[in-house]
Amino acid sequence: MDKDRGRCTLKLKKQESIDLVNHPPHYNDGRYETIDIINDSVDAAPSPQLAYAHGNVIKYILRMWLKGNALEDAKKARWYLNKIIEILE
């Protein structure tokens, strides 16, 4: 448990390799993989456009503290959220 951040973190052994294509660490930091959260969340979206934008909002929010540029990911999430609002209006 990472006491400073109040959550569990994955500790890799030296012989384990990081799979940056199939399971990148910035999408696997918690108990659930980001793709699974997105798939569950966008099922009820009324259109593919809204599902795509919604999925991207989730993606950028979930990884924003893990990739080294939180502000950039927050702005990307906002951009997609603005698209959702545009479509819904």
C-alpha positions in Angstrom: 0.0 0.0 0.0 1.3 3.4 -1.0 0.6 5.3 2.2 1.2 8.8 0.6 -1.4 8.2 -2.1 -3.7 5.9 -0.1 -3.9 3.1 -2.7 -2.1 -0.1 -3.7 0.5 0.0 -6.3 1.9 -2.8 -8.5 5.5 -3.8 -7.7 7.2 -5.5 -10.6 10.0 -8.0 -10.0 13.1 -7.4 -12.1 12.5 -10.4 -14.4 8.9 -9.3 -15.2 8.6 -7.1 -18.2 6.1 -4.2 -18.7 3.7 -4.8 -21.6 3.3 -1.3 -23.0 0.9 -2.5 -25.8 -1.5 -4.8 -24.1 -1.4 -3.7 -20.4 0.4 -0.4 -20.0 1.0 0.5 -16.3 -0.9 3.9 -16.7 -4.1 1.9 -17.5 -3.6 -0.8 -14.8 -2.9 1.2 -11.7 -5.9 0.3 -9.7 -8.0 -2.9 -9.2 -9.6 -2.7 -12.6 -8.1 -2.1 -16.1 -9.2 1.1 -17.7 -10.6 -0.6 -20.8 -13.0 -2.6 -18.6 -14.2 0.5 -16.8 -14.8 2.3 -20.1 -16.6 -0.7 -21.7 -19.0 -0.9 -18.7 -19.6 2.8 -18.6 -20.4 3.5 -22.2 -22.9 0.7 -22.8 -25.9 2.9 -22.3 -24.6 5.8 -24.5 -27.3 6.7 -27.1 -24.8 6.9 -30.0 -21.3 5.6 -31.0 -20.1 9.3 -31.0 -21.2 9.8 -27.4 -19.8 6.5 -26.3 -16.4 7.3 -27.9 -16.2 10.8 -26.3 -17.4 9.4 -22.9 -14.8 6.7 -23.1 -12.1 9.2 -23.7 -13.2 11.4 -20.8 -12.9 8.4 -18.6 -9.5 7.4 -20.0 -7.9 10.7 -19.5 -9.3 11.2 -16.0 -8.2 7.8 -14.9 -4.6 8.1 -16.1 -4.1 11.8 -15.4 -1.8 11.3 -12.3 0.1 8.4 -13.9 1.7 9.7 -17.1 3.5 12.8 -15.9 1.4 15.5 -17.3 -1.8 15.8 -15.4 -2.7 19.2 -16.8 -2.5 17.9 -20.4 -4.7 14.9 -19.6 -7.2 17.1 -17.8 -7.4 19.4 -20.8 -7.9 16.4 -23.1 -10.7 15.1 -20.8 -12.3 18.6 -20.9 -12.1 18.7 -24.7 -14.0 15.4 -25.0 -16.5 16.5 -22.3 -17.2 19.7 -24.3 -17.9 17.5 -27.3 -20.4 15.5 -25.3 -22.1 18.7 -24.2 -22.1 20.1 -27.8 -23.8 16.9 -29.1 -26.4 16.8 -26.2 -27.3 20.5 -26.7 
